[in-house]
C-alpha cells in the first residue's frame, strides 16, 4: 500500500500482506500509554533530562514481523509473578518505564534501560533509578545486568549497547572516575551536575557482561548519551556541549578506553528548515550512514523526525571534509518522507517515534509512525468530534486542532515508498521504539590508541600535542609566516605572539543535597563556569607544544602571552586524554568557523610540515636539537630534552637559539612563590607539582588581598619613601575617615557591596557597571545629569496626564539620571580588561604589582572571573 503523509484517507491495514523476506524476523518494541499530565495535557519530553521517568511502558516481542503474530510482554515479569501477569489489565499493570532498546550482533538478546515503579510517599532521592536489563530470547530469560541492588541503584543508567568483546557501554550519572578524582582534589565524592545545573551529568561508562568492572570513559561536564558502536570499533555518541554556553547536542566519537575523543558531526547544523534540531538516538545503517533523530530539546509529541547523515563526507550539513571540499551538500536527508515537518504546529506527514534499519540488504526500515490527524467540526447531535486525516485544506483552516497521535508499527520500503503494518494503531497507545532481532556484522574490535606511552599510563597521564597554534583551519595566521616565526635567528622569543599554553579543568558542580550553592558563588557570566588551572607549558617557535596532562578529566586550554593573558579565543570544548594517550591536533579554530576542526580525518593538512630532514637542524636553530623527518619542534624537544609536564609556574628557557649565531634570550620564570598573599595552590603542590595539583583562584582569598597589600615606594637607594595600598585611594573614605570619590570611580574596598552583600565591593566594581559618584556636603552620592531629548532640549517630569510637575517655586523639574561608569575588567578575558591592565602595566600604577600578581589577576579573569572557583570554599570563607 502507499505511504500516507497528507491525504484523504486514514491508513488502514486490512489488505496488507506479509512480506515473505521478513516474516520470520523476531521484532521487539516498546508500547506505552500516551503520556499526559493531571490536566490531560501532553507531557513535555526533554532531551536534557535523560533520567526523565514516564511510567506506563512495557517491552514486547513478536516472533514474526507480521500483524497476525502475537505480541508477548517480556518485562512485566520483573515486577510481578509470571502467573499473575497474564491477568493484568492496563489499570493493574505495574507502572514502570522502558527505553533505549538495542540488539546483540547475533540477534538473540535485547539490552535496554528500565526503571521500576515509583515508591509512594518516598523522597526523590529514595526513588528507583534507571537500570540496565537484558533479555535472552533463546532461553526466555530476563535479568538485570548489575545483580546487586546497592550497586544497581548507585546511578541513573541508560542507553546500553554491546561492544564486540561482550562488554556493555552505557550512559550513566555514576561518574566513577570523576568522583575518585574529586577525593584526590580534597573534595567529597559526588556526581556533578550538568553545566546548566539542571540535573546530574550522564556520561559514558563501560562494564563487563555481568555488571562488574564499571569504568568511566568520557568526561564531559554535561551529558554524553546514546552510544553506538561503529564498524571500526569506536563509539559514536551524542554530546551536549555547554562549555562557555549551550552549543547544542551533536555527534562525537571515542574509543572504548576513552582515547580518540573527536567531534563527528553537527556543531554548526542545529538550525534547518525544521527549526532547532539536536542529534540523538543514533544508529548505524548497513551502508555506513548515521540514522539519527533530529529534534528540539523539548517536545510535547512522542515522535519527531529522523534523518540520514553522511558523516563520511561531511562534518556539517553543508560542510564537507577537507578531502571532499568540492561537495556542496546536504549531508542530511530525510530518513523516511519529506512531508514530516516538525517546525510547524501540525506536521503534515505526522510524527515518527522510532526508525530501525533492516540488515538483510533490502534497504527496508522498521518505524513507529503516527499519521497526521485533526479534529473535524463537532456534530450537532452532541456526539464526539470526528477525527480526520490531514489535508492541505484542513491544515490551512484558522482554528485547526490536532487530534491525539495514533501510532502503529510499520515496515517501510524506501524504493517503492510503500509500507506494511506490523502492529496496527490503537487509540491512546504509542509505540516509541522498534527493533528487529536479526544478525548483523560484528564491528571490529578496538586495537588500542595509535600513539601510546606506557610510562605515562602508569602515571595516569597523557600528552597533548598541537602541531601549531597558528594553524586556523589550515591557514597560517602567524604574523610574518610560520617559516619566519619558527626561525630563532629571524624572530626573537619576545616577538612571538603566543608564548605559553595554560591547561584548565572544569569544576563539577554539586547538587543541593551535597552543597547549597547559589548564584552568588559565580560572577557576571555564570555560563563560563568554575575552572581550575592544571598548569602551563612553553610553546616552541613553530607554535607547537607537547605537554603531559592528567588523564581522565575534562580539559580545556588557553594560549597566552608571556604575562599569562590569553591572546587567542577561549577554548570552549572539553577535551580528554586516556592514560598513555598522545593526542595530536593540527591547531586551533574560532567558535564561528565552519572549517572542519577537531576531527582528524576531516581536517585540512597542517600548516606545520615539521622537520625537512632526519638528523639535521631546524633553520636558524640550535643543531643540538637534531631532527626527525616530519617532527614538530615540540616533538624534537621532547625527544632530545625530555617530556614537558604542566607546571604551575610560567618558565621559559631559550633552547632553540644557536649560540654560534644568536645570543640566547634570558631565561625567566613567573612563580606563585613570589606572591606575598595567599597562594592559590597547596604547600605540597607549591613544592612538587603532580597530576592532582590544581591552582584554585577565589576572589575573596586571592584577588581582593592584592588591593589591600602594603606596597613600598623606594628611592634609588632602595630606601622606603612611603607605603601604599590600592584601597588608600580606591575607597569611599580617606585616611581621616572623610568621604572621598574613589580614584577613577573605582572602589576596591573589602566591605560588603551595597549591590550584593554576598560580594565584596571591589569585586562588584571591577566586573559590573556602576554609577559615577561625587561628594556633596560631605556625603558620597551618585552623580545625576539632566536628561535631554533627541533635539537637545531638557526633559521635564510629567504626571500621568502628561502635565508638567512643578517644584515649590513653580518651576518645572528636570528629569535626571545617573551617569554610568563601565566595568574596568571583563570576566573571561584579561586582554579585554584594558582599563585595568593599562593602569597596572604602563600607566600611573606601573610597577606597583609584581609579575606574579599580574599573572594571578590575568588568569583569574581569563578562566571566568568567578567569585569562587571551588564551590566548597564558598562555605568556608
N, C-alpha and C positions, 0 to 999 in steps of 0.2 A: 504494500500500500504506500501511497505518497506521504511524505512527512508534512504535517500541517503546521504552519507557523502563524499565519494570519489569514484565515479563510472562513468559509461559511459553515463548515460542519465541525462539530466536536469529534475528536478521534474516537473511533470505535475499534473493537478488537475481534468481532465475531468471525470475520473472514480470514484472519491471519493464519497462515500455515507454518508449521515448524520448519526451521532451516536444517536440512539433513547434516550440514557440516558441523553444527554446534549443538545439536540436541543432547549429546552425551557429555557436554562440559558442565560440571557442577558450578553453580554460581552462589555467591553469598551477598547478602545485602542487609542494611540497617533499616528497620521500619520504626517509625515513631509517630506519635500524635503530633499534629502541627502545633507547635508551642504558642500559647497565648498567656497573657498575664491575668491578674484577677479581674481586670475590666474587659477581658476577651479581646484585647488588642494584641497584635503580633509581638512576640518577644524580640527585642533588638539583639542581634548577634554581633560580636565584636572580635575581630581578628587579634586585637591586642590583649585578649583575655583567653589564653589557651586552656585555662582550667575552668572556663565557664561551664556550669552544670545545668543541663536541661533534661530533667527526668522524663521518662516515658518512652524510652527506646529499647529495642531488642535486636539481636543478631539472628538472622535466619539463613538457612541453606536450602537450595533446591538441587536435587541430584541431576536435573537436566534443565537446560536453558529454554524451557517452553512454558507457556501459561498453564498447561494441564498438570505439570509436575507439582506435587505438594511441597509446601514450604514448612520446614521444621525449625522450631525455635531451639537454639542451642545455648542460650545464655541465661534463661530463667533458672536453670538448674543450679547456677552459682548461688542463688539466694533462697530457693525453695526446694523441697523434696521432689524428685522426678515424678512420683505418682500423683502428687498434688498439682504439678504444673499443667497437666493435661486438662484440669478442671478450671484453670484460671480464666478470668474474663479481663477485658480492658480495665474494669474498675478494680479488680482484685490483684492484678499483676503487680509485682514489686516495681517501684518507681526508680529504676536505676538509669544510667546513661551509658551509651556505647558510641565510639567513634574511631576513626583512623585505622581502618582495616587494611591489612596487607597480606600477601600470599607468599608462601615459601616457593623456592625455584622449582621444586618437583611437584608443586600443586597439591600437596597433601595436607598442609597446615595453614591455618589462619592465625595471624597475630594482630592484636588490637588493644585499644585502651578502653577500660571500663571503670565506672565509678559506682559504688554501692549506694543504695537509697540513703537519703538524708536522715539523720537521727533527730527525733523530736526533742525540743527543749534543750538542744546542745549548742554551745558556742561554735562560731565558725572554725576556730582552731581545733575543735574536737570532732568536726565532721570527717567522714571518709575522704580519702584522696583518690585521684586517678591512679589506677594500677595497670600494669601490662599483663594481658592474658593470652593464652594460646589454645587453639582447638585443633586436635588431630582428627582429621576426617576418617582415616583408615580405622582407628581404634575407638572412634566416637568418645574422645577423652578431652575434657575441658580442665585447664589448670591455670592458676596464677603463676607467672614466671618466678616471682620472688615469694617463696613459701612463708617466710616469717612475717607475721602481722606488723611487728615493730619496724622491720626494715622496709616493708612494702609501703607503710604509711609515712615514711620519712620525707616524701616529696610528691609533687604532682607529676606523674609520669605519663607522657602522651606520645603519639606518633611513632610507634615502633616499626622497624623493618629489619630484615635479616641481612647480615653480612655473608659473603661467600663462605667464610670459615665456620658458620653456625652461630657466631655471636650476634648480639642484637644491639642496634644503635637506636636511640630514642631521645626525645627531648624531656628535660626534667628540671625542676626547681631545686634539686638536691645540691647542685654546685659543690660537689665533694672536694675537689682540689682547691677551689676558691676559699672554702671555709677553713681548710687546713692552713692555707697561706695567711688568712686573717689572724690565726693564732700566732704564726711566726711574726706578724707585724705588731703583736701586743694588743690585738682587739679580740673581743669574744667571737665565737663561731656563730654565724647567722647566714641565712640565704638573702642575698642582696635584692633590692627592688630594681625594676627596670628604670631607665633614666628619667621617665616621666613620673616615677614614684607611684604608679598605679597598682602594680602587682609584682610578685616575685619574678625575676628574670628566669625564663626557662631556656636552658642551653643544652647542647648535645652531650650525651653520655653513651658509654658502651658497657655491656655486661655479658657474661657468659650465658649460655642457653639455660642454665639452671638458676640464673639471677645472681651469681657470685661475681666477685671482682669488678665492681662498678667503678668506672673511670670516667672523669670529665675530660672531654676532648675539645670543647670550644669555650671561649672566654669573653664573649660579648657582654656588654653591660646591660643589654636589653635581650629580646627573645631571639633564639635560633630554633627554627621549627621545621617540621615536615621533612626529615631526611629521607633520601632515596639513593640507592647505590647505583652508580653509573657503570657502563660496561668496562671501564678501565679500573674499577675497584674503588674509585674515590666516591665521596659522599656529596651529593647535591642537596642543598637545603635553603630555606628561606631565612634571611637575616633582617631583623628590624634595626636599621641604622639610625641611632639617635645621638651620636656623639656631637655635641655642639648644636643640636636641634634635630627635629624629626625630618628625616630624609626618605622615609618610606621603607617598605619591605621589598627587598629584591633578592636575587638568587646568588648564592655563593657555593663554593666547593671547599672540601677539606679532606685530608686523608684520615683513615681510621686511627692513626696515632696522634692526630692533632696537627700534623705538619701540612704544608702546602696550602694554607688558607688563601683564597683568592676570590674576587668577585667574578661572577659568570655573566650576569645579565640584569639590566633593568634600572641602573642608577638614574638614568635620565628618561625613563619610559613610564612615568607614573600618571601622565595625562594623555588621553587619546579621545577618540570620538565618543567613547562611553563614559567620559569623565574620569574621576580619580580611580586609579587602579593600583593594586598591590598583588604580588605574585606569591600564591600559596598553594599547598596541596599538589606539588609536582609529581608527575610520573614520567618515566622514560618510555618512549614509544619504540616499537620494533625497528623503525627506520632512523632512530637516533635523535629525533626531535624531543622537545620537552612539552608535555601536556600539562597545562597549569590553569588553575582558577585565577582569573583576573577580576578583582572586586574591591570595593572601597572598604575602609576599616569597619564601618558599621553598616548593617543592612537589616531590614525587617522581613526579608524573604529568606527562606532556607536556601534557595538557589541563586544563581547569578549567571555568569558567562564563563566559558572556557576558551582558551587559545592554544594554538600550537606555536612553539618558539623554535626558530632556527638559531640555536646558540653556537653552532659550529662556525657560522659565517658572520655572526653579529654579536655585539655587546649591548646594543640598544635597538629600538625599533627601526631606526634609520641610520645606525652607526655600524658599519661593517668592521671586522677585524682588519688589521693592517695589511695582511696578505690578500684581502679581498676588497680593497678600498674602492674598486670600480662599481661594486654593488650599491644599490640605492634603497633597497628595502621594499616593503616592510618585512621585518623578521617575524612579525606577529600576525597570524592569520586565524580566522575563526575555526574552532575545533569541530563545530557541527554545522550551524547555518547562520546566515548573516542577519536574519530578522530579529535575533536577540539583541536588544539594546537596553542595557541596564542604566543608562544615563537619563532615560525618560521615566515619567511616573509609572507607566504601564508598558512593559516590554512587549512589542507586537509578537515576538517569537516565543514568548513565555520565558521560563527560567529553567536552568539546568543545575541540579544539585550535585551531580557526580558524573564523571566520564572515566571509562577504563578501556584501554585498547586490547583487542584480542591479539594473541601471538601466533595465530595459525597461518599468517601470510595473506589473509583476506583483506586486511585494512579495516575490518569491522570494529565497531566500538559498542560497549555496553554503556547505557547512560540512563540517569534518572531525570525525568523531564515533566514539567507541568505546562500544559498548553495555556496560552493567553486566554483568559475568560473575563467577562464583565457582566454586571447585572443589567437585565432588561427593565423595562418600565413595570411598576407594580400593578398587578391585575386589579380590576375594580371590585372583584369579589372578595378581596382581603386575603387571598392566598399568597404564598411565598413568591417573591420576585423570581423570575426565571433567570437561569444562568446561560449566557450565550457566548459563542466563540467570538474572538476579536475580529473585527474587520476595520479597514481604514476609516470607514464612515462612522462606525461606533466609537472608535478611539478619538475621533475628531469632535464628538459631542461635548458640549460645555461641561456638563455635570457627570461625565462618565465615571463609573465607580468600579474598581477591580473586584472580582469575585475571589473567594478563597482559592488558593492553589490546589490543584488536583494532580498529584504526582503518580506516574506509573513508571515501570522499568521496561526499557526497550533495547533492542538490538538495532544498530544503525549501520547501513551500508553507504559510505560516502560516494562511491562511484555512481550509484543509481539514485541516491537521495531518498531511499526507502527505509522503512523501519518495521520491526516486528515486535509485538508485545511479549514480554516475559512475565511480568506481573501487572495485571490490569490496575488502573487507577481506582482508588477508593476514597470517597469523600472523608475529609478530616484526618487522613493518613498521609504521611510523607515518607519517601524512600531517599535517604540522604547519602548513602554510599552503596556502591555496586561493583563487585569484582568477580572475575572468573577464576576458578581453581584449575588452571591448566599449567602444563610445564612451560618454562621459558628458560632461555640460556642463562647459565651461571655467569656473573661478572668475573673479570679477572681478580685474582687475589692480590691484595696490595703488597708490593715487594719492598717497601721502605723508602725513605726520602732519597732524592738524587744526591744530595750532599749531606754527610753525617760525620759528626765528630764525637767519638766515644768518650773522650775526656770531658768535653762539655756536657754530655748527657749525664755522666756521673756527678757533675757539679750542679745539675739542674739548671743548665744554661743553654742558650742557643746563640746564634750570631746573626746580626742584621747587616747585610752588605748592600749598599747603594752604589751603583756604578758612577753616577754623577748627579749631584743635586741641581746642577744647571740644565739637566735634561727635562724639559717640559713637553711631554708627549712627542718626543723625537726631535724637538727643536732646541738648538743651543742658545741659552739665554745668558751666557756669560758675557761680561762687558765687551771684551775685545776678541772673543772666540776662545774655545777651550784650549787650543794649542798654545796660545799666548799665555793664558792664565795658568796652565799647568807647568810652564817652563819657569823654574825658580830664578833663572838668570834674566828673565824678562819681566817677571811680576813678583815684587816683594810680598812677603806674607801679609803685611798690613794693608795691601791693596786688594786682597781677596774679599769679595763681598760677604761670603759665608765662611765662618771660622770653626764653629762647633755644632754638634748635634746634641740636643737635650732630649733624653728619653723620659717619658712621662707615663704614669699609670693611673687608670681610672679608679676611683674610690667607690666601693659598693655601699649603697645606702641601706641602712637597717629599716625594718618596719616599726610601727609604733609599739609592738609588743617588746621589742628589743630596746628601743630608744625613742622617746617622743621628741622628734626633731621638727621644728617649724622652719618657715622660710627665712627667718632672721639669721639662720646659720649660713645662708648664702648671700649673694650680693645682688647688684643690679641686673645681672644676667644669669639666672639660675640654670638655664639650659647649658651653660658651659660646664656645669658640674664641678665636683671637687676632684682635684688631681694631686697626686704626689709625684715627686721627682726621683727617678731612679739614678740619674747621673748624666755626666757629659762625656763626650769623646771628641777628639780633634779631627777635623776634616783635612784631607790631603789636597794638594794643589789642584788636582784634576776634579775636585768636588766629590771624590769617592770617600767612603768610610766603611770600615768593618769594626763593629763594636759588639762585644759579648754582653748579652742582656739576660735577665731572669726568664726562665721558661714558664709557660702556663699561667700567664697573667695578661690582662688587656693592656696593650701598649699603644702609645702614640708618640710622636716626636715633633720637636721644633728645631728649626735651623736658625742659629743665632750668630750675631757678630761677636767681636772679642770682648764685649761688655756684658753679654748674656741676654741681649734683646733679640727677640725673634725678628727675622728680616724677610721671611717668606710666609705665605699664608699658613694659618693654623692647620694642622693635620687632624681632620675630624672623622677618621675611620679607625676603629680598633684593630690593631694587628696582634699577632701572637706568634711565638716560636715554640716548637716542641723541643724537649730536651735533646740536644745534639744536632738540631736542625741548623743549617746555614741557609737563611732566607735571603734571596737576592732579588732586587728590583732595579729597573733602569734608572729611575729618577723620581720626579715629583709631578704634581698636577695641581690645578686650581679647581675649586669646587664647582665652578660653572663650565669647566672644559668638558666637552663630549668626546675628546680623543681617547681611544682605548688606553686604560691605565689600570694597573693592579691585577691584570690577568696576563701571565707570562706568554701564553700562546696567541695573544691578540695584539700585543703592543708593536709599535714601530721599533726598528733596530736602535740600540743605544747609540747616543752621540759619542760615547767614550769607547773607542775600539780597543783601548788598552795598549800594552806594550807591542811594538812592531817586531821585536826580536826576542830571542831567548839568550840570556847571558850577557846582554848589553845594559845600557842605562837609558833612562828617560831623557829626552832632550833637555840640556842645561842642568841636569840633576846629579846628585852625588852618585858616582859609579859604585860605591859600596852597597847600594841598594840595587842589586842586579835583577834583571827582569826575567819573566817567563812570558812567552808569546800570549798576547791577549789579556794579560793580567792588568787590573787597575793598580794605581799607586797604593791603594789600601791593601789589596791582596799582596803586593810586593812587600810593603812594610810589615805586614803580619808574618809573612814567610821568613823575612830576614831578622826582624827585631822582636817578634813575638806578638801575642794577642794583646788587644787593647780593650780592657774591660771598662764599663762605665764607671765614672768617678764623680763624687760629689763636687769636686773642685774642677775648675777650668784650668787645664795645664797645657802649655804649648812648648814644644821643643822643635827647633828648625833642623830636622834631619835631612831635608831634601836639598838644601843649598850645597853646591860643590865648593868646598873651601878653596880649591885651586882657582875658582872663577869668581865667586861671590862670597863676601863676608856673611856668615850665617847671622840671622836675626837673633836678637836677645831672647832668651827663654823668659816666660812669665807664668805666673800662677795666681789665680784668684780663689782664695780659700775661705771657707766658713770660719776657720781658726782665727782669722783676722778680725772677726766681729767682737765688739765689746758688749753686745747684748746677747739675749738667749739664742742658742744655736737651734736651727730647725732640724737637727739630727741628734741621735743619741750619742752619748760619750763613746760608747763602744764603736759605733759606726764612724765617728769622727776620727778614731784611731785606725780602724781597719774596715774598709768598705766591702760588704758581702752582698750576695744577691737578694737578701731580705732587707737591706738597708733602704730607707726612704728619707727624702727631705720633705718635711711636712710644714708648710708655712701658714700659720694662723695670724690674722691681723692683730688681735689684742696682744699676743705674746711676742711676735717677731717684727711687725711693721710699726705699730704705734711707738714702741720704745726708741725707734730711730729718731723720733721727733722730740723726745724728752731727754735724749742722751746728751750730757755735757760735752761741749766741743771747745777745745783750747785754740785761741788765736795766738800764734807765735811770731816773734820778731826774727830778724835774720840770724840771730844767735840762738834760736830755739828757746828764748825766754818767753814765758807766758805773759801775754799782754792782757788777755781777757778770756773769760769762759762764757760761751753762748749755748743756748738751746734753741731749737726751732720754735718751740712754743713760747719763748720770751716775746717774740713779735707776732707770731701766728696764733693769737689768743684774744679773747674779748676783754681782757683786763690787763693792765700793765703791772710792773713790779710793785707799784704802790696800791694796787687794788682798784685803780680807777678804770672806768670804761674806756676802751680804745677800739678802733676799727682794726680787725685782724689784717696784718700785712697782706697785700694783694687780694684782699677779701677772702682769704683762706684761713680758716680756723682749724688748727691741728691739735687742739687740746684733747685731753683724755677724759673729759667729762661725758656723761651720757648725753646723747643727742636729743634735742627737743623734737626732732622729726621722728625719731625712733629710739626710744630709751634702751632698746636691746643692742644698739650700736654705739660705739664711741663717736664723738663729734668729728674727730679727724677723719674717720672712715667715710662718713656721710659727705663731708666737704670735699674729699678727694674724688669721689666717684659719682656723686649725684649733683645735679644742677641746684643752684641756690639763689638767694636774693641778695643784692648789694645792701650794705649796711652803712649807717652813719651815726655819729654821736650827736645827740641833741639834748642840751641842758643836762649833760652827764649821764644820759641814758642811751644805750645802743639800740637802734631800731632800724627797720627796713627802710631803704630809700624808696620814695614813691615819686613817679613822674606823671605829668599831665598827659592824658590820652588825647590824641588828635585824630581826626578822620582823614579820609583819603585826600581831601583838599587842604590839609594842614590846619584846619580850624579846630579849636578846642571843643571837646565833647563834654557836655554837662549832664549832671544827674537829672533823671526824669522819673515821675511816678508812673503807676500802671496805666494811667490815661494819656501818658505822653507829655504831661505838663511839667515845666521846669520846677525843680525843688530849690527853694531859696534858703539862704542862711539867715541868721538873726538880723543881719543888716539889710536883708532884701536882695542880696546878690546871688546869682546862680552859682552852684557848687560844681567845680570841675571834677570830672572823673579821673581818678589816679590809679596807677597800677605799679606793682613792684618792678624793680629793674633786675632782670635776670643776670646771673653770673654762671657761665658754663663750668662744668666739672673740669678739673685740670688733668685728670687721668681717665683712662678708658679701660674698663675691665676686659681682659682678653688680649690687650695689645700695649706693651710698653712703648713700642715705636710710634704708636699713635697717641701717646701721652706726652706730646712735645712741650706743652705748657709747664709740666712738672720737670721734665729732664733737662730742658734748655736752661732753666734756672740753676739746677744742681750740677750740670756738667760744664757749662760755659758762661753762665750768667753771673748774677750777683752772689750766688751761693756756691760757685765753683770751688772745689777743694774742701768743702765742709764735710761731705760724706766720702768715705773710702771706696775703693773699687769693689770691695766685698759687700759693702752696704748698698751700693748702687745695683750690683748684680742681684742681691736679695730682693730689692724693690722691683727690679725689672722682671725677675722670674715669677714673683707673686702676681704681678699684673698679667703676665703672659698666660699663666695657667688658669686664669679666670677671675682674679681679684675677689675671690670669695672671702667671707668673714672668717670661715673656718675651712680647712682642707682635711680635717679629721672630725667626723661627726661626733665622736666621743669626747673630744676636747671641749665641745660646746657646753657640757655639763660640769666641767672641771674648773672653768675659768670665771 
